[in-house]
Amino acid sequence: MEQFHQDGKVGFLGGCVIAAFKSFTLDSFVETVVYAALGTAVSFFVSMLLRYLVGKMKSR
């Protein structure tokens, strides 16, 4: 009986993964990569700016 439940779970997860991959397009993938890179760059520059400002405030 346990084998049936495992097969059902694997089948369900496999179907979900295939449906998710089917809905992805190259445009949405490229858009996601661009937004991720932009978010990374903005986060880096904000952290560098905050580090500079905190260092400047501590040296007063």
mmCIF file of the N, C-alpha and C atoms, coordinates in Angstrom:
data_MODEL
# 
_entry.id   MODEL 
# 
loop_
_atom_site.group_PDB 
_atom_site.id 
_atom_site.type_symbol 
_atom_site.label_atom_id 
_atom_site.label_alt_id 
_atom_site.label_comp_id 
_atom_site.label_asym_id 
_atom_site.label_entity_id 
_atom_site.label_seq_id 
_atom_site.pdbx_PDB_ins_code 
_atom_site.Cartn_x 
_atom_site.Cartn_y 
_atom_site.Cartn_z 
_atom_site.occupancy 
_atom_site.B_iso_or_equiv 
_atom_site.pdbx_formal_charge 
_atom_site.auth_seq_id 
_atom_site.auth_comp_id 
_atom_site.auth_asym_id 
_atom_site.auth_atom_id 
_atom_site.pdbx_PDB_model_num 
ATOM 1   N N  . MET A 1 1  ? 0.820  -1.192 0.000   1.00 0.00 ? 1  MET A N  1 
ATOM 2   C CA . MET A 1 1  ? 0.000  0.000  0.000   1.00 0.00 ? 1  MET A CA 1 
ATOM 3   C C  . MET A 1 1  ? 0.867  1.261  0.000   1.00 0.00 ? 1  MET A C  1 
ATOM 4   N N  . GLU A 1 2  ? 1.993  1.227  0.722   1.00 0.00 ? 2  GLU A N  1 
ATOM 5   C CA . GLU A 1 2  ? 2.881  2.388  0.785   1.00 0.00 ? 2  GLU A CA 1 
ATOM 6   C C  . GLU A 1 2  ? 3.484  2.690  -0.582  1.00 0.00 ? 2  GLU A C  1 
ATOM 7   N N  . GLN A 1 3  ? 3.754  1.655  -1.376  1.00 0.00 ? 3  GLN A N  1 
ATOM 8   C CA . GLN A 1 3  ? 4.323  1.863  -2.707  1.00 0.00 ? 3  GLN A CA 1 
ATOM 9   C C  . GLN A 1 3  ? 3.379  2.690  -3.575  1.00 0.00 ? 3  GLN A C  1 
ATOM 10  N N  . PHE A 1 4  ? 2.083  2.471  -3.447  1.00 0.00 ? 4  PHE A N  1 
ATOM 11  C CA . PHE A 1 4  ? 1.104  3.224  -4.231  1.00 0.00 ? 4  PHE A CA 1 
ATOM 12  C C  . PHE A 1 4  ? 1.168  4.714  -3.881  1.00 0.00 ? 4  PHE A C  1 
ATOM 13  N N  . HIS A 1 5  ? 1.297  5.031  -2.602  1.00 0.00 ? 5  HIS A N  1 
ATOM 14  C CA . HIS A 1 5  ? 1.364  6.429  -2.184  1.00 0.00 ? 5  HIS A CA 1 
ATOM 15  C C  . HIS A 1 5  ? 2.635  7.096  -2.707  1.00 0.00 ? 5  HIS A C  1 
ATOM 16  N N  . GLN A 1 6  ? 3.746  6.372  -2.690  1.00 0.00 ? 6  GLN A N  1 
ATOM 17  C CA . GLN A 1 6  ? 4.997  6.926  -3.202  1.00 0.00 ? 6  GLN A CA 1 
ATOM 18  C C  . GLN A 1 6  ? 4.894  7.191  -4.699  1.00 0.00 ? 6  GLN A C  1 
ATOM 19  N N  . ASP A 1 7  ? 4.320  6.251  -5.446  1.00 0.00 ? 7  ASP A N  1 
ATOM 20  C CA . ASP A 1 7  ? 4.165  6.440  -6.886  1.00 0.00 ? 7  ASP A CA 1 
ATOM 21  C C  . ASP A 1 7  ? 3.254  7.624  -7.181  1.00 0.00 ? 7  ASP A C  1 
ATOM 22  N N  . GLY A 1 8  ? 2.216  7.782  -6.399  1.00 0.00 ? 8  GLY A N  1 
ATOM 23  C CA . GLY A 1 8  ? 1.306  8.907  -6.586  1.00 0.00 ? 8  GLY A CA 1 
ATOM 24  C C  . GLY A 1 8  ? 1.980  10.238 -6.321  1.00 0.00 ? 8  GLY A C  1 
ATOM 25  N N  . LYS A 1 9  ? 2.804  10.286 -5.274  1.00 0.00 ? 9  LYS A N  1 
ATOM 26  C CA . LYS A 1 9  ? 3.520  11.516 -4.943  1.00 0.00 ? 9  LYS A CA 1 
ATOM 27  C C  . LYS A 1 9  ? 4.522  11.871 -6.031  1.00 0.00 ? 9  LYS A C  1 
ATOM 28  N N  . VAL A 1 10 ? 5.257  10.863 -6.505  1.00 0.00 ? 10 VAL A N  1 
ATOM 29  C CA . VAL A 1 10 ? 6.248  11.102 -7.551  1.00 0.00 ? 10 VAL A CA 1 
ATOM 30  C C  . VAL A 1 10 ? 5.558  11.546 -8.833  1.00 0.00 ? 10 VAL A C  1 
ATOM 31  N N  . GLY A 1 11 ? 4.449  10.924 -9.162  1.00 0.00 ? 11 GLY A N  1 
ATOM 32  C CA . GLY A 1 11 ? 3.704  11.314 -10.357 1.00 0.00 ? 11 GLY A CA 1 
ATOM 33  C C  . GLY A 1 11 ? 3.168  12.730 -10.260 1.00 0.00 ? 11 GLY A C  1 
ATOM 34  N N  . PHE A 1 12 ? 2.664  13.090 -9.097  1.00 0.00 ? 12 PHE A N  1 
ATOM 35  C CA . PHE A 1 12 ? 2.146  14.439 -8.880  1.00 0.00 ? 12 PHE A CA 1 
ATOM 36  C C  . PHE A 1 12 ? 3.259  15.473 -9.019  1.00 0.00 ? 12 PHE A C  1 
ATOM 37  N N  . LEU A 1 13 ? 4.402  15.217 -8.362  1.00 0.00 ? 13 LEU A N  1 
ATOM 38  C CA . LEU A 1 13 ? 5.520  16.154 -8.437  1.00 0.00 ? 13 LEU A CA 1 
ATOM 39  C C  . LEU A 1 13 ? 6.073  16.249 -9.854  1.00 0.00 ? 13 LEU A C  1 
ATOM 40  N N  . GLY A 1 14 ? 6.167  15.123 -10.535 1.00 0.00 ? 14 GLY A N  1 
ATOM 41  C CA . GLY A 1 14 ? 6.636  15.136 -11.921 1.00 0.00 ? 14 GLY A CA 1 
ATOM 42  C C  . GLY A 1 14 ? 5.715  15.943 -12.820 1.00 0.00 ? 14 GLY A C  1 
ATOM 43  N N  . GLY A 1 15 ? 4.424  15.790 -12.636 1.00 0.00 ? 15 GLY A N  1 
ATOM 44  C CA . GLY A 1 15 ? 3.469  16.557 -13.423 1.00 0.00 ? 15 GLY A CA 1 
ATOM 45  C C  . GLY A 1 15 ? 3.567  18.046 -13.152 1.00 0.00 ? 15 GLY A C  1 
ATOM 46  N N  . CYS A 1 16 ? 3.760  18.407 -11.894 1.00 0.00 ? 16 CYS A N  1 
ATOM 47  C CA . CYS A 1 16 ? 3.909  19.827 -11.548 1.00 0.00 ? 16 CYS A CA 1 
ATOM 48  C C  . CYS A 1 16 ? 5.167  20.417 -12.176 1.00 0.00 ? 16 CYS A C  1 
ATOM 49  N N  . VAL A 1 17 ? 6.258  19.670 -12.124 1.00 0.00 ? 17 VAL A N  1 
ATOM 50  C CA . VAL A 1 17 ? 7.515  20.161 -12.694 1.00 0.00 ? 17 VAL A CA 1 
ATOM 51  C C  . VAL A 1 17 ? 7.391  20.321 -14.202 1.00 0.00 ? 17 VAL A C  1 
ATOM 52  N N  . ILE A 1 18 ? 6.799  19.344 -14.870 1.00 0.00 ? 18 ILE A N  1 
ATOM 53  C CA . ILE A 1 18 ? 6.637  19.427 -16.324 1.00 0.00 ? 18 ILE A CA 1 
ATOM 54  C C  . ILE A 1 18 ? 5.727  20.593 -16.695 1.00 0.00 ? 18 ILE A C  1 
ATOM 55  N N  . ALA A 1 19 ? 4.652  20.798 -15.957 1.00 0.00 ? 19 ALA A N  1 
ATOM 56  C CA . ALA A 1 19 ? 3.751  21.922 -16.235 1.00 0.00 ? 19 ALA A CA 1 
ATOM 57  C C  . ALA A 1 19 ? 4.456  23.255 -16.018 1.00 0.00 ? 19 ALA A C  1 
ATOM 58  N N  . ALA A 1 20 ? 5.299  23.334 -14.999 1.00 0.00 ? 20 ALA A N  1 
ATOM 59  C CA . ALA A 1 20 ? 6.025  24.578 -14.741 1.00 0.00 ? 20 ALA A CA 1 
ATOM 60  C C  . ALA A 1 20 ? 7.021  24.858 -15.861 1.00 0.00 ? 20 ALA A C  1 
ATOM 61  N N  . PHE A 1 21 ? 7.748  23.844 -16.308 1.00 0.00 ? 21 PHE A N  1 
ATOM 62  C CA . PHE A 1 21 ? 8.706  24.039 -17.395 1.00 0.00 ? 21 PHE A CA 1 
ATOM 63  C C  . PHE A 1 21 ? 8.004  24.396 -18.700 1.00 0.00 ? 21 PHE A C  1 
ATOM 64  N N  . LYS A 1 22 ? 6.831  23.856 -18.904 1.00 0.00 ? 22 LYS A N  1 
ATOM 65  C CA . LYS A 1 22 ? 6.085  24.144 -20.124 1.00 0.00 ? 22 LYS A CA 1 
ATOM 66  C C  . LYS A 1 22 ? 5.631  25.598 -20.163 1.00 0.00 ? 22 LYS A C  1 
ATOM 67  N N  . SER A 1 23 ? 5.362  26.184 -19.002 1.00 0.00 ? 23 SER A N  1 
ATOM 68  C CA . SER A 1 23 ? 4.876  27.563 -18.964 1.00 0.00 ? 23 SER A CA 1 
ATOM 69  C C  . SER A 1 23 ? 6.002  28.590 -19.087 1.00 0.00 ? 23 SER A C  1 
ATOM 70  N N  . PHE A 1 24 ? 7.258  28.174 -18.925 1.00 0.00 ? 24 PHE A N  1 
ATOM 71  C CA . PHE A 1 24 ? 8.373  29.107 -19.048 1.00 0.00 ? 24 PHE A CA 1 
ATOM 72  C C  . PHE A 1 24 ? 8.657  29.389 -20.513 1.00 0.00 ? 24 PHE A C  1 
ATOM 73  N N  . THR A 1 25 ? 8.957  30.640 -20.806 1.00 0.00 ? 25 THR A N  1 
ATOM 74  C CA . THR A 1 25 ? 9.384  31.011 -22.149 1.00 0.00 ? 25 THR A CA 1 
ATOM 75  C C  . THR A 1 25 ? 10.775 31.614 -22.053 1.00 0.00 ? 25 THR A C  1 
ATOM 76  N N  . LEU A 1 26 ? 11.437 31.721 -23.183 1.00 0.00 ? 26 LEU A N  1 
ATOM 77  C CA . LEU A 1 26 ? 12.775 32.297 -23.202 1.00 0.00 ? 26 LEU A CA 1 
ATOM 78  C C  . LEU A 1 26 ? 12.727 33.758 -22.762 1.00 0.00 ? 26 LEU A C  1 
ATOM 79  N N  . ASP A 1 27 ? 11.687 34.470 -23.166 1.00 0.00 ? 27 ASP A N  1 
ATOM 80  C CA . ASP A 1 27 ? 11.561 35.878 -22.777 1.00 0.00 ? 27 ASP A CA 1 
ATOM 81  C C  . ASP A 1 27 ? 11.449 36.040 -21.267 1.00 0.00 ? 27 ASP A C  1 
ATOM 82  N N  . SER A 1 28 ? 10.638 35.212 -20.637 1.00 0.00 ? 28 SER A N  1 
ATOM 83  C CA . SER A 1 28 ? 10.485 35.331 -19.184 1.00 0.00 ? 28 SER A CA 1 
ATOM 84  C C  . SER A 1 28 ? 11.770 34.929 -18.467 1.00 0.00 ? 28 SER A C  1 
ATOM 85  N N  . PHE A 1 29 ? 12.495 33.965 -19.019 1.00 0.00 ? 29 PHE A N  1 
ATOM 86  C CA . PHE A 1 29 ? 13.770 33.558 -18.422 1.00 0.00 ? 29 PHE A CA 1 
ATOM 87  C C  . PHE A 1 29 ? 14.786 34.693 -18.505 1.00 0.00 ? 29 PHE A C  1 
ATOM 88  N N  . VAL A 1 30 ? 14.892 35.324 -19.674 1.00 0.00 ? 30 VAL A N  1 
ATOM 89  C CA . VAL A 1 30 ? 15.830 36.438 -19.849 1.00 0.00 ? 30 VAL A CA 1 
ATOM 90  C C  . VAL A 1 30 ? 15.440 37.603 -18.943 1.00 0.00 ? 30 VAL A C  1 
ATOM 91  N N  . GLU A 1 31 ? 14.147 37.881 -18.854 1.00 0.00 ? 31 GLU A N  1 
ATOM 92  C CA . GLU A 1 31 ? 13.669 38.957 -17.986 1.00 0.00 ? 31 GLU A CA 1 
ATOM 93  C C  . GLU A 1 31 ? 14.037 38.678 -16.530 1.00 0.00 ? 31 GLU A C  1 
ATOM 94  N N  . THR A 1 32 ? 13.890 37.445 -16.100 1.00 0.00 ? 32 THR A N  1 
ATOM 95  C CA . THR A 1 32 ? 14.236 37.071 -14.728 1.00 0.00 ? 32 THR A CA 1 
ATOM 96  C C  . THR A 1 32 ? 15.727 37.235 -14.474 1.00 0.00 ? 32 THR A C  1 
ATOM 97  N N  . VAL A 1 33 ? 16.552 36.827 -15.428 1.00 0.00 ? 33 VAL A N  1 
ATOM 98  C CA . VAL A 1 33 ? 18.002 36.961 -15.283 1.00 0.00 ? 33 VAL A CA 1 
ATOM 99  C C  . VAL A 1 33 ? 18.402 38.431 -15.204 1.00 0.00 ? 33 VAL A C  1 
ATOM 100 N N  . VAL A 1 34 ? 17.800 39.267 -16.056 1.00 0.00 ? 34 VAL A N  1 
ATOM 101 C CA . VAL A 1 34 ? 18.122 40.698 -16.051 1.00 0.00 ? 34 VAL A CA 1 
ATOM 102 C C  . VAL A 1 34 ? 17.710 41.332 -14.725 1.00 0.00 ? 34 VAL A C  1 
ATOM 103 N N  . TYR A 1 35 ? 16.510 41.020 -14.245 1.00 0.00 ? 35 TYR A N  1 
ATOM 104 C CA . TYR A 1 35 ? 16.062 41.579 -12.964 1.00 0.00 ? 35 TYR A CA 1 
ATOM 105 C C  . TYR A 1 35 ? 16.928 41.092 -11.809 1.00 0.00 ? 35 TYR A C  1 
ATOM 106 N N  . ALA A 1 36 ? 17.361 39.849 -11.850 1.00 0.00 ? 36 ALA A N  1 
ATOM 107 C CA . ALA A 1 36 ? 18.227 39.326 -10.790 1.00 0.00 ? 36 ALA A CA 1 
ATOM 108 C C  . ALA A 1 36 ? 19.573 40.041 -10.797 1.00 0.00 ? 36 ALA A C  1 
ATOM 109 N N  . ALA A 1 37 ? 20.137 40.255 -11.981 1.00 0.00 ? 37 ALA A N  1 
ATOM 110 C CA . ALA A 1 37 ? 21.415 40.960 -12.080 1.00 0.00 ? 37 ALA A CA 1 
ATOM 111 C C  . ALA A 1 37 ? 21.273 42.407 -11.624 1.00 0.00 ? 37 ALA A C  1 
ATOM 112 N N  . LEU A 1 38 ? 20.189 43.053 -12.021 1.00 0.00 ? 38 LEU A N  1 
ATOM 113 C CA . LEU A 1 38 ? 19.950 44.433 -11.605 1.00 0.00 ? 38 LEU A CA 1 
ATOM 114 C C  . LEU A 1 38 ? 19.769 44.524 -10.088 1.00 0.00 ? 38 LEU A C  1 
ATOM 115 N N  . GLY A 1 39 ? 19.023 43.606 -9.519  1.00 0.00 ? 39 GLY A N  1 
ATOM 116 C CA . GLY A 1 39 ? 18.832 43.589 -8.074  1.00 0.00 ? 39 GLY A CA 1 
ATOM 117 C C  . GLY A 1 39 ? 20.128 43.352 -7.328  1.00 0.00 ? 39 GLY A C  1 
ATOM 118 N N  . THR A 1 40 ? 20.969 42.485 -7.858  1.00 0.00 ? 40 THR A N  1 
ATOM 119 C CA . THR A 1 40 ? 22.265 42.218 -7.239  1.00 0.00 ? 40 THR A CA 1 
ATOM 120 C C  . THR A 1 40 ? 23.146 43.457 -7.266  1.00 0.00 ? 40 THR A C  1 
ATOM 121 N N  . ALA A 1 41 ? 23.176 44.136 -8.411  1.00 0.00 ? 41 ALA A N  1 
ATOM 122 C CA . ALA A 1 41 ? 24.000 45.341 -8.537  1.00 0.00 ? 41 ALA A CA 1 
ATOM 123 C C  . ALA A 1 41 ? 23.510 46.440 -7.600  1.00 0.00 ? 41 ALA A C  1 
ATOM 124 N N  . VAL A 1 42 ? 22.213 46.662 -7.549  1.00 0.00 ? 42 VAL A N  1 
ATOM 125 C CA . VAL A 1 42 ? 21.661 47.694 -6.667  1.00 0.00 ? 42 VAL A CA 1 
ATOM 126 C C  . VAL A 1 42 ? 21.957 47.356 -5.209  1.00 0.00 ? 42 VAL A C  1 
ATOM 127 N N  . SER A 1 43 ? 21.787 46.111 -4.826  1.00 0.00 ? 43 SER A N  1 
ATOM 128 C CA . SER A 1 43 ? 22.067 45.693 -3.456  1.00 0.00 ? 43 SER A CA 1 
ATOM 129 C C  . SER A 1 43 ? 23.536 45.920 -3.108  1.00 0.00 ? 43 SER A C  1 
ATOM 130 N N  . PHE A 1 44 ? 24.426 45.602 -4.028  1.00 0.00 ? 44 PHE A N  1 
ATOM 131 C CA . PHE A 1 44 ? 25.858 45.787 -3.794  1.00 0.00 ? 44 PHE A CA 1 
ATOM 132 C C  . PHE A 1 44 ? 26.185 47.261 -3.588  1.00 0.00 ? 44 PHE A C  1 
ATOM 133 N N  . PHE A 1 45 ? 25.679 48.118 -4.476  1.00 0.00 ? 45 PHE A N  1 
ATOM 134 C CA . PHE A 1 45 ? 25.993 49.540 -4.369  1.00 0.00 ? 45 PHE A CA 1 
ATOM 135 C C  . PHE A 1 45 ? 25.370 50.182 -3.128  1.00 0.00 ? 45 PHE A C  1 
ATOM 136 N N  . VAL A 1 46 ? 24.183 49.766 -2.749  1.00 0.00 ? 46 VAL A N  1 
ATOM 137 C CA . VAL A 1 46 ? 23.563 50.291 -1.530  1.00 0.00 ? 46 VAL A CA 1 
ATOM 138 C C  . VAL A 1 46 ? 24.363 49.859 -0.305  1.00 0.00 ? 46 VAL A C  1 
ATOM 139 N N  . SER A 1 47 ? 24.819 48.607 -0.270  1.00 0.00 ? 47 SER A N  1 
ATOM 140 C CA . SER A 1 47 ? 25.609 48.157 0.878   1.00 0.00 ? 47 SER A CA 1 
ATOM 141 C C  . SER A 1 47 ? 26.945 48.892 0.944   1.00 0.00 ? 47 SER A C  1 
ATOM 142 N N  . MET A 1 48 ? 27.556 49.167 -0.211  1.00 0.00 ? 48 MET A N  1 
ATOM 143 C CA . MET A 1 48 ? 28.808 49.928 -0.213  1.00 0.00 ? 48 MET A CA 1 
ATOM 144 C C  . MET A 1 48 ? 28.574 51.364 0.255   1.00 0.00 ? 48 MET A C  1 
ATOM 145 N N  . LEU A 1 49 ? 27.471 51.975 -0.176  1.00 0.00 ? 49 LEU A N  1 
ATOM 146 C CA . LEU A 1 49 ? 27.141 53.332 0.251   1.00 0.00 ? 49 LEU A CA 1 
ATOM 147 C C  . LEU A 1 49 ? 26.890 53.384 1.757   1.00 0.00 ? 49 LEU A C  1 
ATOM 148 N N  . LEU A 1 50 ? 26.152 52.416 2.273   1.00 0.00 ? 50 LEU A N  1 
ATOM 149 C CA . LEU A 1 50 ? 25.884 52.378 3.711   1.00 0.00 ? 50 LEU A CA 1 
ATOM 150 C C  . LEU A 1 50 ? 27.164 52.154 4.507   1.00 0.00 ? 50 LEU A C  1 
ATOM 151 N N  . ARG A 1 51 ? 28.047 51.294 4.008   1.00 0.00 ? 51 ARG A N  1 
ATOM 152 C CA . ARG A 1 51 ? 29.320 51.065 4.692   1.00 0.00 ? 51 ARG A CA 1 
ATOM 153 C C  . ARG A 1 51 ? 30.136 52.361 4.737   1.00 0.00 ? 51 ARG A C  1 
ATOM 154 N N  . TYR A 1 52 ? 30.148 53.091 3.636   1.00 0.00 ? 52 TYR A N  1 
ATOM 155 C CA . TYR A 1 52 ? 30.868 54.365 3.574   1.00 0.00 ? 52 TYR A CA 1 
ATOM 156 C C  . TYR A 1 52 ? 30.268 55.374 4.551   1.00 0.00 ? 52 TYR A C  1 
ATOM 157 N N  . LEU A 1 53 ? 28.939 55.484 4.560   1.00 0.00 ? 53 LEU A N  1 
ATOM 158 C CA . LEU A 1 53 ? 28.279 56.455 5.438   1.00 0.00 ? 53 LEU A CA 1 
ATOM 159 C C  . LEU A 1 53 ? 28.469 56.113 6.910   1.00 0.00 ? 53 LEU A C  1 
ATOM 160 N N  . VAL A 1 54 ? 28.379 54.842 7.258   1.00 0.00 ? 54 VAL A N  1 
ATOM 161 C CA . VAL A 1 54 ? 28.582 54.432 8.650   1.00 0.00 ? 54 VAL A CA 1 
ATOM 162 C C  . VAL A 1 54 ? 30.024 54.683 9.063   1.00 0.00 ? 54 VAL A C  1 
ATOM 163 N N  . GLY A 1 55 ? 30.971 54.387 8.192   1.00 0.00 ? 55 GLY A N  1 
ATOM 164 C CA . GLY A 1 55 ? 32.378 54.655 8.494   1.00 0.00 ? 55 GLY A CA 1 
ATOM 165 C C  . GLY A 1 55 ? 32.641 56.134 8.681   1.00 0.00 ? 55 GLY A C  1 
ATOM 166 N N  . LYS A 1 56 ? 31.997 56.950 7.875   1.00 0.00 ? 56 LYS A N  1 
ATOM 167 C CA . LYS A 1 56 ? 32.164 58.393 7.988   1.00 0.00 ? 56 LYS A CA 1 
ATOM 168 C C  . LYS A 1 56 ? 31.553 58.909 9.290   1.00 0.00 ? 56 LYS A C  1 
ATOM 169 N N  . MET A 1 57 ? 30.418 58.350 9.706   1.00 0.00 ? 57 MET A N  1 
ATOM 170 C CA . MET A 1 57 ? 29.773 58.781 10.951  1.00 0.00 ? 57 MET A CA 1 
ATOM 171 C C  . MET A 1 57 ? 30.583 58.340 12.169  1.00 0.00 ? 57 MET A C  1 
ATOM 172 N N  . LYS A 1 58 ? 31.214 57.173 12.102  1.00 0.00 ? 58 LYS A N  1 
ATOM 173 C CA . LYS A 1 58 ? 32.010 56.683 13.233  1.00 0.00 ? 58 LYS A CA 1 
ATOM 174 C C  . LYS A 1 58 ? 33.289 57.492 13.405  1.00 0.00 ? 58 LYS A C  1 
ATOM 175 N N  . SER A 1 59 ? 33.819 58.030 12.321  1.00 0.00 ? 59 SER A N  1 
ATOM 176 C CA . SER A 1 59 ? 35.079 58.772 12.404  1.00 0.00 ? 59 SER A CA 1 
ATOM 177 C C  . SER A 1 59 ? 34.885 60.186 12.940  1.00 0.00 ? 59 SER A C  1 
ATOM 178 N N  . ARG A 1 60 ? 33.659 60.612 13.112  1.00 0.00 ? 60 ARG A N  1 
ATOM 179 C CA . ARG A 1 60 ? 33.398 61.961 13.651  1.00 0.00 ? 60 ARG A CA 1 
ATOM 180 C C  . ARG A 1 60 ? 33.736 62.053 15.086  1.00 0.00 ? 60 ARG A C  1 
# 
